[in-house]
């Protein structure tokens, strides 16, 4: 191998979703719309929960944090992708690549642990309703959130530091639309054995732990609901979980497909699957949680009504000022 190939790379080239020039502008328009919908939908969820006293309980507290994490999650990936759609170079510096990788892993893991915490919350609400307020108190909710954030930061730091110790040689083309771990590892010319072992042990454990919590919580919920004598009671109990289950299926289904396979098997199909948990799930979350939840519908309606009233008052004030002598 030549000396030029052994020089440490200062930047990478992100190949994106398509290398065809005619695809760039349509893809830019599509992902810009998806990004704006994601920002608007999740911001509305946060504002509706914060402004409605009836939504001040643990379930909606965690939902508001999940919406905030989803905004951050997509913002780590999509803006750079949009820039690259309209750029000819499509480069990303080495430092920027590792930074993007770190925050992508942080917010992805926070999402994962929040989904597990929300499953536990539903279990307590359905299976132990009389002690719900004491079990899911403010202190415990804060500790669960703090653990989710702290573990996600440490987990992400570990994997980014392991990537940083590698040597990367030419070519420097990442077969992806952002700096995900597996596509970057494929460019390394030094051994990635430690990285792969950590991904399949610590990485697998960090994903499976919340997944197991969700499975156990829903098994307990299922057992409890089957004991409910009335059909209407069963439907009500299942309806409170349906939104969360839909999001969990989308998120964990796509992650399992992409990451739980050998590094050598990583292909272009995985890029498409990655869109599901990086962009699509975050965009659909507000619709899934609001359309199937009467309390959220009412909260959003009250928020929109309040905004309209304030806009009307503002326009009336401005009109009066114009007509003043």
C-alpha positions as CSV (number, residue, x, y, z in Angstrom):
1,X,0.0,0.0,0.0
2,X,1.4,3.5,-0.9
3,X,2.4,6.1,1.6
4,X,-0.5,8.4,0.5
5,X,-3.0,5.7,1.4
6,X,-1.6,5.4,4.9
7,X,-2.0,9.1,5.6
8,X,-4.7,9.8,8.3
9,X,-7.8,11.1,6.6
10,X,-9.0,14.6,7.4
11,X,-12.4,14.2,5.8
12,X,-14.9,11.8,4.4
13,X,-17.3,11.9,1.5
14,X,-20.9,10.9,2.3
15,X,-22.4,9.1,-0.7
16,X,-26.0,9.8,0.4
17,X,-29.1,8.0,-0.7
18,X,-28.4,8.3,-4.4
19,X,-25.4,9.2,-6.5
20,X,-27.5,10.3,-9.5
21,X,-27.6,14.1,-9.9
22,X,-31.2,14.1,-11.1
23,X,-32.3,12.5,-7.8
24,X,-30.8,15.2,-5.5
25,X,-33.4,18.0,-5.7
26,X,-36.5,15.7,-5.4
27,X,-34.8,14.0,-2.4
28,X,-34.0,17.5,-0.9
29,X,-37.6,18.5,-1.2
30,X,-38.9,15.2,0.3
31,X,-36.6,15.3,3.3
32,X,-37.0,19.0,3.9
33,X,-40.8,18.5,4.1
34,X,-40.3,15.5,6.4
35,X,-37.9,17.5,8.7
36,X,-40.2,20.4,8.9
37,X,-43.2,18.1,9.7
38,X,-41.0,16.4,12.4
39,X,-40.0,19.8,14.0
40,X,-43.6,21.2,13.9
41,X,-45.3,18.0,15.1
42,X,-42.9,17.4,18.0
43,X,-42.9,21.0,19.1
44,X,-46.7,21.0,19.2
45,X,-46.6,17.9,21.4
46,X,-44.2,19.6,23.8
47,X,-46.2,22.9,23.9
48,X,-49.5,21.1,24.3
49,X,-48.2,19.0,27.2
50,X,-46.5,22.0,28.9
51,X,-49.6,24.2,28.6
52,X,-52.3,21.8,29.7
53,X,-52.6,21.1,33.4
54,X,-54.5,17.9,32.7
55,X,-51.5,16.5,30.9
56,X,-49.1,16.9,33.8
57,X,-48.5,13.3,34.6
58,X,-45.5,10.9,34.1
59,X,-46.8,9.5,30.8
60,X,-47.0,12.9,29.1
61,X,-43.8,14.1,30.9
62,X,-41.9,11.3,29.2
63,X,-43.7,11.8,25.9
64,X,-42.6,15.5,25.9
65,X,-39.0,14.4,26.6
66,X,-39.3,11.8,23.8
67,X,-40.5,14.5,21.4
68,X,-37.6,16.7,22.4
69,X,-35.1,13.8,21.8
70,X,-36.7,13.1,18.4
71,X,-36.2,16.7,17.4
72,X,-32.5,16.5,18.4
73,X,-32.1,13.0,16.8
74,X,-33.3,14.1,13.4
75,X,-31.4,17.5,13.6
76,X,-28.1,15.6,14.1
77,X,-28.7,13.9,10.7
78,X,-31.1,15.7,8.4
79,X,-29.6,19.2,8.0
80,X,-26.3,17.9,6.9
81,X,-28.1,15.5,4.5
82,X,-30.1,18.4,3.0
83,X,-26.9,20.4,2.5
84,X,-25.2,17.5,0.7
85,X,-28.2,17.0,-1.6
86,X,-27.4,20.5,-3.1
87,X,-23.7,20.3,-2.8
88,X,-21.2,18.8,-5.3
89,X,-18.5,17.9,-2.7
90,X,-20.6,16.2,0.0
91,X,-17.7,16.2,2.4
92,X,-17.6,16.0,6.2
93,X,-14.5,16.6,8.3
94,X,-13.2,13.8,10.5
95,X,-14.0,15.8,13.7
96,X,-17.5,16.6,12.4
97,X,-18.1,13.0,11.5
98,X,-17.2,11.7,15.0
99,X,-19.3,14.5,16.6
100,X,-22.3,13.5,14.4
101,X,-21.8,9.9,15.3
102,X,-21.6,10.7,19.0
103,X,-24.8,12.7,19.2
104,X,-26.6,10.3,16.9
105,X,-25.8,7.5,19.3
106,X,-26.7,9.6,22.3
107,X,-30.2,10.6,21.2
108,X,-30.9,7.2,19.6
109,X,-30.2,5.5,23.0
110,X,-32.2,8.1,24.9
111,X,-35.1,7.3,22.6
112,X,-34.7,3.6,23.3
113,X,-34.6,4.0,27.1
114,X,-37.5,6.5,27.1
115,X,-39.6,3.9,25.2
116,X,-38.7,1.4,27.9
117,X,-39.6,3.8,30.7
118,X,-42.9,4.6,29.0
119,X,-43.7,0.8,28.9
120,X,-42.9,0.6,32.6
121,X,-45.2,3.6,33.2
122,X,-48.1,1.9,31.3
123,X,-47.5,-1.3,33.3
124,X,-47.8,0.5,36.6
125,X,-50.8,2.5,35.4
126,X,-52.7,-0.6,34.3
127,X,-51.5,-3.3,36.8
128,X,-51.1,-1.1,39.9
129,X,-53.4,1.9,39.4
130,X,-54.0,2.7,43.1
131,X,-50.3,3.1,43.7
132,X,-49.5,4.8,40.4
133,X,-49.0,8.3,41.9
134,X,-46.6,7.0,44.6
135,X,-44.7,4.6,42.4
136,X,-44.2,7.0,39.4
137,X,-43.5,10.1,41.6
138,X,-41.6,13.1,40.4
139,X,-38.3,12.0,42.0
140,X,-38.4,8.5,40.4
141,X,-39.3,10.0,37.0
142,X,-36.3,12.4,37.3
143,X,-34.0,9.5,38.3
144,X,-35.2,7.4,35.3
145,X,-34.6,10.3,32.9
146,X,-31.2,11.0,34.4
147,X,-30.2,7.4,34.1
148,X,-31.3,7.3,30.5
149,X,-29.3,10.4,29.6
150,X,-26.2,9.5,31.6
151,X,-26.0,5.9,30.3
152,X,-26.6,7.0,26.7
153,X,-23.8,9.6,26.9
154,X,-21.3,7.1,28.3
155,X,-22.3,4.4,25.9
156,X,-21.9,6.7,22.9
157,X,-18.6,8.1,24.2
158,X,-17.2,4.5,24.5
159,X,-18.0,3.6,20.9
160,X,-16.8,7.0,19.4
161,X,-13.5,6.6,21.3
162,X,-13.1,3.1,19.9
163,X,-13.7,4.5,16.4
164,X,-11.2,7.3,17.0
165,X,-8.4,4.9,17.7
166,X,-8.7,3.3,14.2
167,X,-6.6,4.2,11.2
168,X,-8.5,5.2,8.1
169,X,-7.0,4.8,4.6
170,X,-8.2,5.9,1.1
171,X,-10.8,5.6,-0.3
172,X,-12.7,7.9,2.1
173,X,-16.2,7.4,0.7
174,X,-18.9,6.5,3.4
175,X,-21.7,4.5,1.8
176,X,-24.3,6.3,3.8
177,X,-26.0,9.6,4.3
178,X,-24.5,10.3,7.7
179,X,-21.6,9.0,9.9
180,X,-23.1,5.8,11.3
181,X,-20.8,3.4,13.0
182,X,-20.9,0.4,10.6
183,X,-20.3,2.3,7.4
184,X,-17.4,4.2,9.0
185,X,-15.9,1.0,10.3
186,X,-15.8,-0.5,6.8
187,X,-13.3,2.2,5.8
188,X,-10.8,1.3,8.5
189,X,-7.5,-0.2,7.4
190,X,-6.6,-1.2,11.0
191,X,-8.4,-4.0,12.9
192,X,-12.0,-3.4,13.9
193,X,-12.2,-6.6,16.0
194,X,-12.5,-4.7,19.3
195,X,-15.2,-2.4,17.9
196,X,-17.2,-5.4,16.6
197,X,-16.8,-7.3,19.8
198,X,-18.0,-4.3,21.8
199,X,-20.9,-3.7,19.4
200,X,-22.1,-7.3,19.8
201,X,-21.7,-7.4,23.6
202,X,-22.0,-4.0,25.3
203,X,-23.9,-2.5,22.3
204,X,-26.3,-5.5,22.1
205,X,-26.9,-5.4,25.9
206,X,-27.6,-1.6,25.8
207,X,-30.3,-2.2,23.1
208,X,-31.7,-5.5,24.5
209,X,-32.0,-4.2,28.1
210,X,-34.8,-1.6,27.3
211,X,-36.3,-4.1,24.8
212,X,-36.6,-6.8,27.5
213,X,-38.1,-4.2,29.8
214,X,-40.7,-3.4,27.2
215,X,-41.5,-7.1,26.5
216,X,-41.8,-8.0,30.2
217,X,-44.0,-4.9,30.9
218,X,-46.4,-5.8,28.0
219,X,-46.5,-9.5,29.0
220,X,-47.6,-8.4,32.5
221,X,-50.1,-5.9,31.0
222,X,-51.5,-8.7,28.8
223,X,-51.9,-11.0,31.7
224,X,-53.7,-8.3,33.7
225,X,-55.9,-7.2,30.9
226,X,-57.1,-10.8,30.2
227,X,-58.4,-10.9,33.7
228,X,-60.6,-7.9,33.1
229,X,-64.2,-9.3,32.8
230,X,-65.7,-6.7,30.5
231,X,-64.8,-6.3,26.8
232,X,-65.0,-2.5,27.1
233,X,-62.4,-2.6,29.9
234,X,-60.1,-4.7,27.8
235,X,-60.4,-2.3,24.9
236,X,-59.7,0.7,27.0
237,X,-56.6,-0.9,28.5
238,X,-55.3,-2.0,25.1
239,X,-56.0,1.5,23.6
240,X,-53.7,3.2,26.1
241,X,-50.9,1.0,24.9
242,X,-51.5,0.9,21.2
243,X,-49.7,4.1,20.3
244,X,-46.6,3.2,22.3
245,X,-46.5,-0.3,20.8
246,X,-46.7,1.1,17.3
247,X,-43.7,3.3,17.9
248,X,-41.7,0.5,19.6
249,X,-42.3,-1.8,16.6
250,X,-41.1,0.8,14.1
251,X,-38.1,1.8,16.1
252,X,-36.8,-1.6,17.3
253,X,-37.8,-3.4,14.1
254,X,-35.6,-1.2,11.9
255,X,-32.7,-1.1,14.4
256,X,-32.7,-4.9,14.7
257,X,-32.6,-5.2,10.9
258,X,-29.7,-2.8,10.5
259,X,-27.4,-3.5,13.4
260,X,-27.7,-7.1,14.4
261,X,-25.8,-8.5,11.5
262,X,-22.1,-8.9,10.7
263,X,-20.2,-5.8,9.5
264,X,-19.4,-7.5,6.2
265,X,-23.2,-7.9,5.4
266,X,-23.9,-4.1,5.6
267,X,-25.5,-3.1,2.3
268,X,-27.4,-0.3,0.6
269,X,-30.7,-1.8,1.9
270,X,-29.6,-0.9,5.4
271,X,-29.4,2.8,4.3
272,X,-33.1,2.6,3.5
273,X,-34.0,0.9,6.7
274,X,-32.0,3.5,8.7
275,X,-34.4,6.2,7.4
276,X,-37.2,4.5,9.3
277,X,-35.7,5.0,12.8
278,X,-33.8,8.2,12.1
279,X,-36.5,10.2,10.2
280,X,-39.7,8.4,9.7
281,X,-40.4,7.3,13.3
282,X,-39.6,10.8,14.7
283,X,-42.0,12.3,12.1
284,X,-44.8,9.8,12.8
285,X,-44.6,9.9,16.6
286,X,-46.7,13.1,17.0
287,X,-49.4,11.7,14.7
288,X,-49.4,8.3,16.4
289,X,-49.6,9.7,19.9
290,X,-52.1,12.5,19.2
291,X,-54.5,10.7,16.7
292,X,-55.0,7.7,19.1
293,X,-55.1,9.6,22.3
294,X,-58.1,11.7,23.4
295,X,-56.2,13.7,26.0
296,X,-53.5,14.7,23.5
297,X,-56.2,15.6,20.9
298,X,-57.9,17.9,23.5
299,X,-54.5,19.4,24.5
300,X,-53.6,20.2,20.9
301,X,-57.0,21.7,20.2
302,X,-56.7,23.9,23.3
303,X,-53.2,25.0,22.3
304,X,-54.3,25.8,18.7
305,X,-57.4,27.7,20.0
306,X,-55.2,29.7,22.4
307,X,-52.8,30.6,19.6
308,X,-55.6,31.7,17.4
309,X,-57.1,33.8,20.1
310,X,-53.7,35.5,20.7
311,X,-53.3,36.1,17.0
312,X,-56.7,37.6,16.7
313,X,-56.0,39.9,19.7
314,X,-52.7,41.0,18.2
315,X,-54.3,41.7,14.8
316,X,-57.1,43.7,16.5
317,X,-54.5,45.7,18.5
318,X,-52.5,46.5,15.3
319,X,-55.7,47.5,13.4
320,X,-56.6,49.9,16.3
321,X,-53.2,51.5,16.2
322,X,-53.5,52.1,12.4
323,X,-56.8,53.8,12.8
324,X,-55.8,56.0,15.7
325,X,-55.5,59.7,14.8
